Amino acid sequence: MNKTETLEPLLTALCGAPPPSQLAGHLAALAQEVRVSRGGSAPLDHRRDLFVYIAQGSTKLVASASAGREQIVAFHFAGDIVSVPAHSLHSYSLNALEPTHLLIFPASEMHAAIAGNPAVLTGLLQRVLTALHRCRDKAVGLGRKNAGERVASFLVGMAERIGHAEGGEITLDLPMSRRDIADSLGLTIETVSRQFSEMRSAGWLRTQGRAHVRLLQPATLAAHAGHVELRSP
């Protein structure tokens, strides 16, 4: 599969229809195509803002500060497009959670390429706004929620993004480790493991190995996540 063919699902998702061949070819010419093995880091040009399309696999975006401190900012999955800032107050890396296929674009050139296609531009803006909302939700969790609420909120978010509904239950195959989950939520791995154990004991979920999680009571988990209950006007 060439870069143009790899891009087609993304562009179709952004504009809701097959993209113009000229636009797909232009973007493919801008893209750097890379494959990253599990645990590896994508080769990023840290001098400029980038967009990274995850054609296959999954990643974690990691921000690094002084004294070797790191924070997992977000997890991303196949079909996502990730905004990776240039190095400034913090440096960023995009690390593969499993074998991953990426297309990397310089952000300014990508903006220029899609400026003449309002449908694609609108679709990209919607993706960026969704990512912003997730970051804000996570900021609330890190600042105000207890450990149980953070873990429940994480599971609810993963259910929405990569879950498979089966009856009233949802199955997840998580590519990230418990340590990754802990780092993302600002908790220790022991705390995350304890929360999983308590949720198993409560009958809210069942686990098999490290990756497979079955949410037995999704609505109960959502209520436990500390979200505001939406009310009709």
N, C-alpha and C positions, 0 to 999 in steps of 0.2 A: 504494500500500500504506500503510495507516495504522499507527500505533505498535503497536497490539495485534497486528496481523498480523506486524509486524517482530519482535516479541518471541517469538512462538510457537515458532520453532525453538530458541531458547535455553532456554525453559522446558521444552520437550519433552526436550531433551538433559539438562537438570538432573534431571528426575524420571522420565525414561524412559517418559513417556506424555503425551498431550495435556494441557495444564494446565487447571485450572478457569477458566472464562471470567471469573469474578469477580476472581480473582487477577490474570489477565492485564490486565484493565481497570484494576485498581488500580495496578499497576506502570506501565502506559502513562501514567496520569495523573501519576505522579511524574516521568516521564522528560522530559528535554530532548532533542529530536531535532535533530541538526546534520549537515551535510555539509561536509567539509573537503577542499579541493583539495590536490593534491600539493605538499608543502613547507609547508603551512599548519599552524597549531596549533589544537587544539580549545579552545573557550572554556570554561575551567574556573573554578569558584569556589574559589580557593585557600585560603579560610578553613575549609573542611570536607573531610573524607574523602569520596571519591567512588568509585562503581563505574561503569565505562564498558564498554558492550557494543558490540563491533565487528560490526555487521550486514553490512558489506561493506568490502573494502579491507584495509589493513595500516598499522601505526603503529610508532613507536619511543617508549618512555618515557625521557625525559631528565631527569637530576638535575643541578641547577646549584648550585655553591658560590661562595664569594667569588672575586674577581679574575677573573671570567669563565670559571672552570673548569667543564666539563661532562662528564658521563659517561652514556653510553647504558646504561640499566639493563636493558632487555629489549625484544624485538621481539614484536609481537602481530599476529594474523591474524584473518580473518573467522571468527566463531563464538566468539572468545575474549571473556572478561570480565576487565577490567583494574582492579585496585585502585590508585587514585591517592591518595597521602596528602596531607593538608593541608600547607601550608608550615610547616616547623619548622626543623630544623638545615639543611635543604636545600629548595630549591624544585623543583617538578616541572612538566614540560610534556609533552603528548602530541601528537606531530607526525606528520602523515600522510605515508606513503611513496608513496602513490598516491591517487587520488580515493577518499574514505572516507566511509562512512555510519555514524554513531554514535548511541547512546542513552546519555545521561548521567544517573546517579541519585545523589542524596545517600545516602551509605552508611547512616546511622542510620535514615532512613525506609525504605530497602529492607529492612534487617534486620527492622524492625517489621512490614512488609508480608508477609514470608515466614515469620515466626515460627510461624504456625499451620499451616504445610505442611511437615512433617518431610522429605518426599522432596525438595522444592526446596532446603530448607536444607542437607540432606546433600550434594546435588549441588553447591551453591555452595561448601561447605566443602572438598569434594574438589578443586574447581578452585583454591581458595586454597592447599591443601597442595601441589598439583602445581607451582604458581608458586613456592612456597617452596623446594621441592626443586631446581627449576631455578636459583634464585638461589644456593643453597648449592653446587651443582655449578660454577656460574660463579665463585664466590668461590675455590674450590679451584684452578680453572684460572688465575685472575689471580694467585694467590699462589704456586703451585708448578709450573705446567706451562710448558714451553718454547713457542716460537712455533708450531712444527709441530703440537704436541699441541693447542694452543688452536684453531688453524684446523680441524684434523681434528674436534675435538669440536664446533665450531660447525656444520660440515657434517653430522655425524651427527645433531645435534639438529634441524637444519632438515629433514633427510630424514624424521625421525619425524613432524614437524609438518605439512609442506607438500609432502612428496615424493610422486612417483607411480612405483610399482614397475612395471618392464617387464622380465619375465624375472628375471635376477639383477642388474639394474641399476636405479638410481633417478634420476629426472629432477627437477630443481629449477628453478623460475623465481623468482629472488631479487629482491624488490622494493627491497631496500636497496643502497646503493652500497658500493664497496670501502672508502671512507672511513668509512662507518657501521660496517662490519664491524670495521675497525681500531680505531675509537673504542670499540666495544663490548668488544673483546678486550684493550684496553690495549696495542695495537701501533701501529706506524706504517703508513701505507698502502703504503709501499715493501716493508715486511716481509710484509704480507698478499699483495701481488702476487707477491713472490718465492716464497712458500709455494705459491700456486696454480700457479706455473710449475713448481716442483719436483714437485708432485703430478701435473701433466700429463705431465712427462717420465718419471715412474715408471709411468705408465699407470693411475693410480688414478682419474683423472677426465678429462673433456673439457669445454671451455667453448665457448660461441658467443656473442659479444658480451659485454656486461656482466652480463646477468641469467641467461642459460641455462647451467645446469651439469648434466652427466650424470655420476653417480657410477658408474664402471665396476667398482670393487672395493669395495663398501660394507663388507664384513667386514674388509678390510685397513685401511680408514680408521678403523673402529671400534677395531681393535687399536692403531693409531697414536695414538688419542686419549688414551691413558694411563688408560683405565678399569680398575677392578679386575676380574679374571677371576672370574666367579661359579662356585663349585664346589658340587657336590651334597654334602649332609651324609653 
